[in-house]
Amino acid sequence: MTEPEQSTASLNFSTVDSVATISRKDFSDAYFTPLRPLIIQDLAKSWPALKKWTPGFFSKQYGDRQVKLYDEGFVEAGDSYMSQAKFIPLREFINAITNTSQDLRMFLYNIKSEIPELVDDVVFPDLVDGLSKQFIFMFFGCKGSVTQMHFDIDMSHVFHTAIFGRKTITLLPFEQGKNLHRYPFTCRSYVDVHQPDFHQYPGLKELQGYQVVLEPGETLFIPSGYWHHLVYEEASCAISLRCPSQTWQGKLHGFYNLIVMQSIDRLMNKLSPQRWFDWKKRRALLA
């Protein structure tokens, strides 16, 4: 399959391969094992969720539930670092989604523990073994929401399906962390791939990755360790299925990130948030 080029701002990215369906063997050989992203157009075609999960459905059925919401303060130094922006009823958030444009998101909402009956609306694919039945995460965002560049801390593989709404997603292999000027002791980068600052972040000139507009009903395979940056082009809802890294190196890396790296970052932010953040920034700019 060819990978034609497309340009965003002054950055060039390859398009992601797209197929309607794919066999387990072909997926393993061409994408899962070599860690290459893929769009699977019909993976979720039979899911009841695609027809059932509308903004009105969530507002009517679960509108009284209190949900955690996040904004850009999630990654800023201080008390809000890595914590929720606020709690509000889901109905109020659905109203914000459908009527406003702002950076306000709900993510990693585990329907298995929060609304277990919704699990029946998702059909698990047989492309890989080990998909988690306990961690099935839902994501909501207003038009204009941005999820900054990061990789998933546990190094899982992710199958991210858009239920409604379009997103622009930028993907880069884990090894691109240096060019992204990764902040130490985090899984985050503060670069903006849509408005790249080559003076402050010269590594951006060497970036090699992918970019895709994910359409409703499509599933994006995000390989273990891949950096991803998301822009909500429309009010959006998505669901992510996950399976752990298949290598011992990946499993150990995820364990280290969760137990050691994250603990150090949270502790230092609590002790001296601004000084710690400034130190990480200086180290990132030296990368």
Buried (B, 14 or more C-beta within 10 A) or exposed (E): EEEEEEEBEEBEBBBBBBBEEBEEEEBBEBBBEEBBBBBBBEBBBEBEBBEEBEBEEBBEBBBEBEBBBBBBBBBBBEEBBBEBBEEBBBBBBBBBBEEEBEBBBBBEBBBBEEBEEBEEBBBEBEBBEEBBEEBBBBBBBBBBBBBBBBBBBBBBBBBBBBBBBBBBBBBBBBEBBEBBBBBBBBBBBBBBBBEBEEEEBEBBEEBEBBBBBBEBBBBBBBBBBBBBBBBBBBBBBBBBBBBBBBEEEBBEBBEEBEEEBBEEBBEBBEEEBEEBBEBBBEBBEEB
